[in-house]
């Protein structure tokens, strides 16, 4: 008897994981000659999904459990690697465990592989498929697939975004995992895996499915971040197909954190300047004293926004106060760097003016702006690698 292993990536799916897994296993009756097994791959769900899955695996030999670090790509690729090594499937399949796609798609995907295809793609956008999400999410899902078709290709594929797929072990072994951004904490794994599978020579076919709202829980997809990732990855893939081997996606993804940090820093500079003038005008404080208070307010603002936005998804062992103290010290060193730069420039060029004809601009304005790049680099590098240093999660097998 042949075997199909269905990988179910989970994160906070405790309310429906048992019911959904049993529904997947029940599809065996629609797959003559196949044994259906399920591999639940949980990304350290804080709601206890992993504990439930472990107990299910202990009771049923057709259910397996794998605990991995966070990220859909990590869950899927680690799951498939484990499946090939330990479960020996004839057909590999995957499906999100949130109930947005009915499990009846599994026999259709597997039968497509039996027809001689290497890859079966569940699709909302072919004849017979439906996208029953809200209008805004319909626009988003259709738009992201359209961008992938236009920039990355191929145009013949209409669905790039959902997890419902089946493929052969032979195809999976051919995929270049070194080039695939599967370790990124993003949903880009879906279009990226499809792109790499086609590059690996996959013979593919799209199968219509109905996509609906989640049965339980909440959607974890972040529209703005995912849109950014789809656009930059599509460009990366297109450059690669043109023979330009520049890691555009990785570079822009890393730059995204720097851009966020720079935006927060720019906002902090405005806050610093505003309170600097406020304390002078309203309380008559000396400039140096006013600068001390205004800088501290800006540091507090910068820390808050970096903590809740720039480095929001970083897993770090430092608690809030440790991060705050670290950020304070890094910012004070940055302030010292700025003071030294201004002092050196002022000593070298003096307190003159540039005459533009219609207005004179003081040298000290240029001194102020000259401090921004080195201080930004200092603050970002140290906070990136120390204050909010990311720590990977371990892998656990059951």
C-alpha positions in Angstrom: 0.0 0.0 0.0 1.3 3.5 -0.9 1.5 6.2 1.7 0.6 9.9 1.6 1.9 12.1 4.5 0.0 15.4 5.1 2.1 18.0 6.9 -0.1 20.4 9.0 1.8 23.5 10.2 0.2 24.9 13.4 0.4 27.9 15.6 -2.3 28.5 18.2 -4.7 26.0 16.7 -5.8 24.2 19.9 -9.5 24.7 19.3 -9.6 22.8 16.0 -6.5 20.7 15.6 -7.9 17.4 16.8 -11.1 17.7 14.8 -9.2 18.8 11.7 -6.6 16.1 11.9 -9.3 13.4 12.2 -11.0 14.9 9.1 -7.7 14.6 7.2 -7.2 11.0 8.2 -10.8 10.2 7.2 -9.9 11.1 3.6 -8.2 7.7 3.4 -11.6 6.2 2.4 -11.5 8.4 -0.7 -8.0 7.3 -1.7 -8.0 3.6 -2.6 -4.6 2.0 -2.2 -3.3 4.7 0.0 -2.6 4.9 3.7 -3.0 8.5 5.0 -0.7 9.8 7.8 -0.5 13.2 9.4 2.6 15.1 10.6 1.6 18.0 12.9 4.4 20.5 12.9 4.0 23.1 15.7 5.9 26.3 16.1 5.9 26.5 19.9 2.2 27.5 20.2 1.7 29.3 23.5 -1.9 28.1 23.6 -1.0 24.4 24.1 -1.5 23.2 20.6 1.7 21.2 20.8 0.6 19.4 24.0 -2.6 18.3 22.3 -0.8 17.1 19.3 1.7 15.1 21.4 -1.2 13.3 23.1 -2.8 12.6 19.7 0.5 11.2 18.4 0.8 8.9 21.4 -2.7 7.5 20.8 -2.7 7.1 17.1 0.3 5.6 15.0 -1.0 7.5 11.9 -0.4 10.8 13.7 3.2 12.2 14.2 4.4 15.3 15.9 7.3 17.7 15.4 8.1 20.9 17.3 10.2 23.5 15.5 11.1 27.2 15.7 8.6 29.9 14.6 7.8 30.5 11.0 5.6 28.9 8.4 8.6 28.1 6.2 10.4 26.5 9.1 7.4 24.3 9.9 6.8 23.2 6.3 10.4 22.5 5.3 11.4 20.9 8.6 8.2 18.9 8.4 8.8 17.6 4.8 12.5 16.8 5.6 11.4 14.8 8.6 8.7 13.1 6.6 11.1 11.9 3.9 13.7 10.7 6.4 11.4 8.9 8.9 8.0 8.3 7.3 8.9 7.4 3.7 5.9 8.8 1.8 5.1 8.1 -1.8 3.2 11.4 -2.0 3.9 14.5 0.2 1.1 16.9 0.9 0.5 19.9 3.0 -2.5 21.9 4.3 -3.0 24.7 6.8 -4.8 23.5 9.9 -7.0 26.5 10.3 -9.9 25.1 8.3 -9.8 27.7 5.5 -9.5 24.9 2.9 -11.7 21.8 3.2 -9.9 18.5 3.6 -11.7 17.1 0.6 -9.0 18.7 -1.6 -6.4 16.1 -0.4 -7.7 13.2 -2.5 -7.9 15.5 -5.5 -4.3 16.6 -5.1 -3.1 13.0 -4.6 -4.9 11.8 -7.6 -3.3 14.5 -9.7 0.1 13.2 -8.7 -1.1 9.7 -9.7 -1.9 11.2 -13.2 1.8 11.8 -13.7 2.2 15.3 -12.3 5.1 16.2 -9.9 3.2 19.1 -8.3 -0.5 19.6 -7.6 -1.5 23.2 -6.6 -4.8 24.0 -4.8 -6.1 27.1 -6.5 -8.9 29.7 -5.8 -8.4 31.3 -9.2 -9.0 28.5 -11.7 -12.4 27.5 -13.0 -14.4 25.9 -10.1 -12.3 27.6 -7.4 -13.8 30.1 -5.0 -12.3 32.8 -2.7 -14.9 33.3 0.0 -12.9 35.8 2.1 -13.9 39.4 2.8 -13.6 41.8 -0.1 -10.4 43.4 1.2 -8.7 40.0 1.7 -9.9 38.8 -1.7 -8.2 41.9 -3.3 -5.1 41.2 -1.3 -4.8 37.5 -2.2 -5.6 38.0 -5.8 -3.2 41.0 -6.0 -0.3 39.1 -4.4 -0.7 36.2 -6.9 -1.0 38.7 -9.8 2.2 40.4 -8.8 3.9 37.0 -8.6 2.6 36.1 -12.1 3.7 39.4 -13.7 7.1 39.8 -12.2 8.3 36.3 -11.3 6.2 34.1 -13.5 5.1 31.8 -14.9 2.0 33.5 -16.1 0.3 30.1 -16.5 0.1 29.7 -12.7 -2.8 31.6 -11.1 -2.5 30.7 -7.4 0.7 31.4 -5.6 -0.5 32.0 -2.0 -2.1 29.1 -0.2 -0.6 25.9 1.4 -2.8 23.2 -0.2 -0.4 21.3 -2.3 0.9 17.8 -3.0 4.2 16.7 -4.7 6.5 13.8 -5.1 9.5 13.1 -2.8 11.7 13.2 -6.0 10.6 16.8 -6.7 11.3 17.9 -3.1 14.8 16.5 -3.2 15.5 18.5 -6.4 14.5 21.9 -4.8 17.3 24.2 -4.0 16.7 24.8 -0.2 19.8 27.0 -0.1 18.1 29.5 -2.3 14.7 29.1 -0.8 14.0 31.6 2.0 12.3 29.1 4.2 13.9 30.3 7.4 12.4 33.7 7.2 9.6 34.6 9.6 7.2 35.4 6.7 4.6 33.7 4.5 6.8 34.1 1.5 7.5 30.4 1.6 4.3 29.8 -0.5 5.2 31.6 -3.7 9.0 30.9 -3.2 8.5 27.2 -2.9 6.3 27.2 -6.0 9.0 29.1 -7.9 11.8 26.8 -6.9 9.7 23.7 -7.6 9.1 25.0 -11.2 12.8 25.9 -11.6 13.5 22.3 -10.5 11.5 21.0 -13.4 8.1 20.3 -11.9 5.2 19.2 -14.1 2.4 21.0 -12.4 -1.4 21.3 -12.5 -3.8 23.6 -10.5 -6.8 22.0 -8.8 -9.8 24.2 -7.9 -10.6 24.7 -4.2 -12.9 26.8 -2.0 -11.1 29.1 0.3 -13.1 30.4 3.3 -12.6 32.3 6.6 -10.8 30.5 9.4 -12.9 27.9 11.3 -11.3 28.9 14.7 -8.7 31.4 16.0 -7.5 34.4 14.0 -5.5 35.1 10.8 -1.8 35.7 11.5 -1.0 37.1 8.0 0.3 40.7 8.1 -0.8 42.3 4.9 1.7 45.1 4.6 4.8 43.0 5.5 3.7 40.1 3.2 3.0 42.5 0.3 6.5 43.9 0.8 8.0 40.4 0.8 6.0 39.2 -2.3 7.1 42.3 -4.3 10.8 42.0 -3.3 11.0 38.2 -3.7 9.3 38.4 -7.1 12.0 40.9 -8.2 14.7 38.6 -6.7 13.4 35.6 -8.6 13.1 37.5 -11.9 16.7 38.8 -11.5 17.9 35.2 -10.9 16.1 34.0 -14.0 17.9 36.7 -16.0 21.2 35.4 -14.6 21.7 38.2 -12.1 22.6 36.5 -8.9 22.1 39.3 -6.4 20.3 38.4 -3.1 17.7 41.2 -3.6 15.1 39.7 -1.3 17.5 39.1 1.6 19.1 42.5 1.3 15.8 44.3 1.2 14.4 42.2 4.1 17.3 43.0 6.2 17.1 46.6 5.2 13.4 46.6 6.3 14.5 46.5 9.9 17.1 49.2 9.3 14.4 51.3 7.6 12.0 50.9 10.5 14.9 51.8 12.9 15.7 54.9 10.9 12.0 56.0 10.8 11.9 55.7 14.6 15.2 57.5 14.9 13.9 60.3 12.7 10.8 60.6 14.7 12.9 60.7 17.9 15.0 63.5 16.4 11.8 65.6 15.8 10.6 64.9 19.3 14.1 65.8 20.7 14.1 69.1 18.9 10.5 69.9 19.8 11.0 69.4 23.5 14.4 71.1 23.3 12.7 74.3 22.1 9.7 73.7 24.5 11.8 73.7 27.6 13.7 76.8 26.6 10.6 78.8 25.6 8.3 77.8 28.3 10.5 77.2 31.3 13.5 79.3 30.5 15.9 76.4 30.9 19.5 76.8 29.6 20.1 75.1 26.2 22.3 72.4 27.7 19.8 71.5 30.5 16.9 71.6 28.0 18.9 69.3 25.7 19.5 66.8 28.5 15.7 66.5 29.2 14.7 66.5 25.5 17.2 63.8 24.6 16.0 61.5 27.4 12.4 61.9 26.2 13.5 61.0 22.7 15.3 58.0 24.0 12.2 56.8 25.8 10.1 57.3 22.6 12.7 55.5 20.5 12.9 52.6 22.8 9.1 52.2 23.0 8.6 52.2 19.2 11.6 50.0 18.5 10.3 47.5 21.1 6.7 47.4 19.8 7.4 47.8 16.1 11.0 47.6 14.8 12.0 44.5 16.8 8.5 43.3 17.7 9.0 39.7 16.5 12.5 39.2 17.9 12.7 36.3 20.4 15.2 37.4 23.0 16.2 36.2 26.5 16.3 39.8 27.9 13.3 41.1 29.8 11.8 44.5 29.2 14.0 46.3 31.8 17.2 44.7 30.5 16.4 45.9 27.0 15.6 49.3 28.3 18.8 49.7 30.2 20.8 48.4 27.3 19.1 50.8 24.9 19.8 53.7 27.3 23.5 52.9 27.4 23.7 52.4 23.6 21.9 55.7 23.1 24.2 57.6 25.5 27.2 56.3 23.7 25.6 57.4 20.4 25.1 60.9 22.0 28.8 60.9 22.9 29.7 60.0 19.3 27.5 62.9 18.1 29.1 65.4 20.5 32.6 64.4 19.4 31.7 64.7 15.7 30.3 68.2 16.2 33.3 69.3 18.3 35.8 68.1 15.7 33.9 69.7 12.8 33.4 73.0 14.7 37.1 73.1 15.6 38.0 72.4 12.0 35.6 74.7 10.1 34.5 77.2 12.8 31.1 78.8 13.2 30.7 80.3 9.7 27.9 80.5 7.2 27.2 79.4 3.6 25.6 82.3 1.6 23.0 81.0 -0.9 22.2 84.5 -2.0 18.7 84.5 -0.6 19.7 83.0 2.7 22.6 82.2 4.9 22.9 78.8 6.4 25.1 78.3 9.5 27.8 75.6 9.5 26.4 74.2 12.7 23.3 72.9 10.8 25.6 70.7 8.7 27.4 69.6 11.8 24.1 68.4 13.3 23.1 66.4 10.2 26.7 64.9 9.9 26.1 63.1 13.2 23.1 61.2 11.9 24.7 58.4 9.7 27.4 57.3 12.2 25.0 57.5 15.2 22.3 55.6 13.3 24.8 52.8 12.3 26.1 52.6 15.8 22.7 52.4 17.5 21.3 50.0 14.9 24.2 47.5 14.9 24.5 47.3 18.7 20.8 47.1 19.3 20.3 44.6 16.5 23.0 42.3 17.7 22.7 42.8 21.5 19.7 44.6 22.9 17.2 42.7 20.7 19.4 39.8 19.8 17.3 37.0 18.2 17.6 33.5 19.7 16.5 30.4 17.7 14.0 27.9 19.0 15.0 24.2 19.4 13.5 21.3 17.4 11.6 18.6 19.3 10.4 15.3 17.8 7.6 13.0 19.0 
